[in-house]
Amino acid sequence: MSQNELLGRVTVRPEVFGGKPIIRDLRISVELILSLLAQGESSEAILDDYPDLEQADINACLAYAHSMIAHERIDRIAVSG
């Protein structure tokens, strides 16, 4: 599935979740899915917990996050001690 096709699965409507991006009008936010992934949840576990989701929806969340930061610069360097 192309980047544009994936991004087409993300909807933004002002009257739903205050305009936050959601997946295919399912009232499941991109933010929630990204948070679960960041906490170490597997795609399989997320799909089990949210049976209306498809793997392409999780991929769409990642594509959306990428599109939001693709042109950002990191201005500081992390130093490990």
Backbone torsions as a table, in degrees:
resi	resn	phi	psi	omega
1	MET	NA	134.5	-178.1
2	SER	-74.8	163.2	178.2
3	GLN	-56.2	-43.9	-179.8
4	ASN	-65.4	-38.8	177.0
5	GLU	-64.6	-41.6	177.6
6	LEU	-62.7	-46.9	-178.8
7	LEU	-64.2	-25.6	176.7
8	GLY	-66.9	-15.7	178.1
9	ARG	-82.2	-10.6	-179.6
10	VAL	-98.3	128.6	-179.3
11	THR	-117.8	145.5	174.5
12	VAL	-128.2	117.8	177.3
13	ARG	-131.9	127.7	-176.6
14	PRO	-55.4	-31.3	-175.9
15	GLU	-84.4	-3.9	-179.8
16	VAL	-116.2	121.9	179.1
17	PHE	53.1	35.2	177.8
18	GLY	62.3	25.5	177.8
19	GLY	88.0	5.2	177.1
20	LYS	-68.7	149.1	178.6
21	PRO	-65.3	134.5	178.1
22	ILE	-127.3	167.8	-177.5
23	ILE	-96.1	119.7	174.0
24	ARG	42.2	40.5	179.4
25	ASP	58.7	25.1	-179.6
26	LEU	-87.0	-1.6	-175.5
27	ARG	62.7	30.7	171.2
28	ILE	-115.5	118.3	-172.7
29	SER	-80.8	149.4	173.2
30	VAL	-58.7	-40.7	-180.0
31	GLU	-56.8	-43.4	179.3
32	LEU	-61.2	-47.9	-177.9
33	ILE	-64.0	-43.2	178.1
34	LEU	-63.9	-38.0	177.8
35	SER	-63.3	-44.6	178.8
36	LEU	-62.1	-42.9	177.7
37	LEU	-63.0	-42.1	-179.6
38	ALA	-64.7	-28.8	178.5
39	GLN	-82.2	-1.0	175.9
40	GLY	98.1	5.3	176.6
41	GLU	-66.3	140.5	177.3
42	SER	-82.1	158.3	175.7
43	SER	-58.6	-39.2	-179.3
44	GLU	-61.4	-42.6	179.8
45	ALA	-66.0	-40.0	178.6
46	ILE	-64.0	-43.8	-180.0
47	LEU	-65.0	-34.4	176.0
48	ASP	-66.1	-40.5	-178.2
49	ASP	-75.3	-26.3	-177.7
50	TYR	-127.1	80.9	-172.4
51	PRO	-62.7	-17.7	177.4
52	ASP	-78.2	-14.8	179.7
53	LEU	-79.2	156.0	174.2
54	GLU	-124.2	159.8	178.8
55	GLN	-55.0	-37.2	179.2
56	ALA	-61.2	-28.5	177.8
57	ASP	-68.6	-40.5	177.1
58	ILE	-65.5	-43.1	176.1
59	ASN	-60.1	-37.0	178.9
60	ALA	-64.4	-38.3	177.3
61	CYS	-62.5	-43.1	177.8
62	LEU	-65.8	-40.6	177.7
63	ALA	-63.7	-38.8	178.4
64	TYR	-64.4	-46.5	178.6
65	ALA	-60.2	-43.6	178.6
66	HIS	-60.6	-44.5	-178.4
67	SER	-64.4	-29.1	-179.7
68	MET	-75.0	-30.6	-176.0
69	ILE	-109.8	1.8	-173.7
70	ALA	-56.9	-29.7	-177.2
71	HIS	-110.3	12.0	177.9
72	GLU	-79.8	150.4	175.5
73	ARG	-109.9	146.2	172.7
74	ILE	-96.4	116.1	-174.3
75	ASP	-94.7	-6.6	178.2
76	ARG	-129.9	154.0	-178.6
77	ILE	-105.4	130.6	177.8
78	ALA	-76.5	131.6	179.6
79	VAL	-114.6	124.1	177.7
80	SER	-95.4	145.1	-174.3
81	GLY	-105.7	NA	NA
